[in-house]
């Protein structure tokens, strides 16, 4: 596996474009791992209706971006207290096999003292609370499996940003499932900051081995910029 450094970028449009670029255009024969943090944003699924999922008044008032992602599934809230992870792998045999990608993440949470488990096929719960939602997408004989980790997110903004208003609109779009969520930070027996948590995750996902990298070139970034535009 190769780690991809996004250079600390927090623009959700750029980070989602980087995911898409790694999936569609970087044809390496080993898995890639991308970690990133986004500025406050609501990331909606490929097949969701924005009107049904987002409170437009609240997100406008708070300056929260709304961005559509490649994968399906429900709306998720991102901010600087939420750590996102993306696995981009060759082939599609593990499409819908969330356990393959999430068991290592669950292992890290357990090492930190949490009672973590996979539930509802694609969610991680810790101490009975949801801390991670995940989705997948495939293209060009490659697949993306990505998810969130609520570390120290603004849960009030999360609930208000994606809480739908009562509507009479009829739609076949995918609607988000509501679940009791919690921040990992609040559940940790020993407190740490986001940087330390990120390092624990990296170390765990690489199994303590040396972390090789895929270094993004100027051409890579040019293609990412083209996707953003």
N, C-alpha and C positions, 0 to 999 in steps of 0.2 A: 504494500500500500504506500502511496505517495501523499504527503501533506501539501495542500495548496494554501499559500499565505495570501490573503486578500489585502494585505498592507493596511489593515485597520480601518478600511472603508465602512461607513455606517449608513450609506445611502441605500435604501431597500431596492430601488430600481436597478442600481449597479450590481448589488449582490445577487439578485435574482437573474440578471442578465449573465453574470459570471457563471452561475449554475448552468444556465442554458448553454452557454458557450462550451463549458467543460463536457456537457452531455453530447452535444451535437458535433462539435468541431475538434475536440482533442482525443484522437483515436489511439490512446495508449492501451497496452494490454494488461495493465494492473489496475486495481481499484484506486480511486482518488478520494481523499477526505478534505472537505472544506469546512472550516468553522468561521462563523461571523456573527456580529451583533448589529442590529438595525436601529436606527432612530425610530421614534414612535410611529407606528404604522399598523394598519390592518391589512393582512395578506389574505385575499379571498381565493377560494378554489376555482379551478378552471371552469366549472359548470355552475357557479353560483350567481345569483341575482343580487347585485350590490344593494338595491333598494330594500331587499328583505333582510339583509345581514348587518348593515351599517347604520348607525345613527348619524345622519349627515350633519345635524346641527352640532353635535358634540365633537365630531372629528374636525369640523371646520373651526370651531371655537378653540380647540386645543392644538391646531396645526398638525394633526395626525394624517399622514399620507394613506391613501388606499391604493393598493397595488394588486394586480391579478398575477397568480403564479401559473406555472405549467401544469402542475398536478391537480387532481381533483380533491375532494374532501371538503371539510368545513373551514370557516374563517378563523384565523388566529391573530392574536395581538402580539406585536413585537415592540420592544423598547430596549434601552441600554441595559436593562436587568435581565434580559432574555438571551440565552446562548443558543444559536442555531447550528445544527450539524447536517452535512450532506455527504452521502456516499454516492459516488458515480462509478459504476462497475461495467466491465464488458459483458455482453450477453444479456439474456432476459429470463434465464431459468429461475431466478429468485424473485421475479415479479409476483407480488402478493405475499411473499414470504418475509413478513416483517420481523419475525423472530431472529432471522440470520443477522440483521443489522442492529436490532435493539438489545439482544442479550448481552453483548459487550458493554453497552451503555448502562444497562441494568446492573451488570457486575460492578461497574465503577461506583454507582450509587450505593450498592450494598457494602462495598469496601469503606464507604464514608459513614456507614452506620444506619442507613435507611432500609426500611422493609420495602424494597422495590420489586415490582412485578409487571408482567405484560398483561394487559386486559383489553377486551373489545378488539382484539386482533392487531390494533395499531397504536395503542396508547400505553404510556408508562404511568403507573400509579405508585406513589411512595407514601407509606403510612396511611393508606386508604384515600389519598387525594391525588387527583390528576396533576402531573407535572410535565407531561410531554404528549403532544399530538404529532402524528406522522402521516406522510402521504408519499405516493410513488408515481413515476411516469417513465415511459420508455420511448426511445426513438433511435433509429439507425443502429439497431442491434446492440444498444447500450441501455442502461437503466439508471434512474436516479431514485434514491430513497432518502428523504430528508425529514427533519423534525425539529421541534422546539424543546428547550429545557428552561422552564420558568425558574430562574435562580433568585432574583430579587426584583421582580417586575412590579409595576404599579397595578395591582389587581383591581382597584377601583376603576381605573381607566379601562382596563380589559373588559370589565363587566359592562361599563357604560358605552364603550365604543362599538361593541358588536352585539349589544342587546337590541333586537329588532323592535321597532314600534308597531303597535297594532295596525294591520293593514287589511284592506279588502281585496288586494291584488291576488289573483290566482296565478300560480306559476308551477312549472314542473322542475324548476331549478333545485339543486341540492341545498338543503337547509342545514345549518350547523346544529350539532347536538350539544346541549348544555351539560356541563359536569361540574362538580365541586372541585375547584382548583386550589393549589397552594404553591408557595414559593419553597424551593429546595432549601434556601438559606434558613428559613424558619424551622425546618425539620432537622437540620444538622445537629448532631450532638456536640461537635466542635466547629465553631464558626470560622469562616474564611471569606475572603473577598472573591470577586469574579475571576480575577487573574489566577488565583490559586486553584479555583475550581476548574477553570479551563485547562490548566496544566495537569491536574489530576485526570481529567478526561482524556487528554492527549496521551499521557503516559499509559493509561489503561487500554486505550484503543490500539496502541502500538505494542502492547504486551511488554513494555519495558525495553523493547528493542530500539536501536538507533532510528531516528525519525528521518527518513529520506524525503526529499521534496520534489515536487514538480514546480519549477520556477517559471512564473508567467513572463512572457516576452512582450516587447512593445507591440508585436503583431497580435498577440492574444488580447491585449488591452484595447487595441484598435477595433477588434471584432466585438468585444464587449460594448464599447462605446456605440458601435453601429446598432447593436441590439437595443440599447437604451433609447437611441434616437428613433 
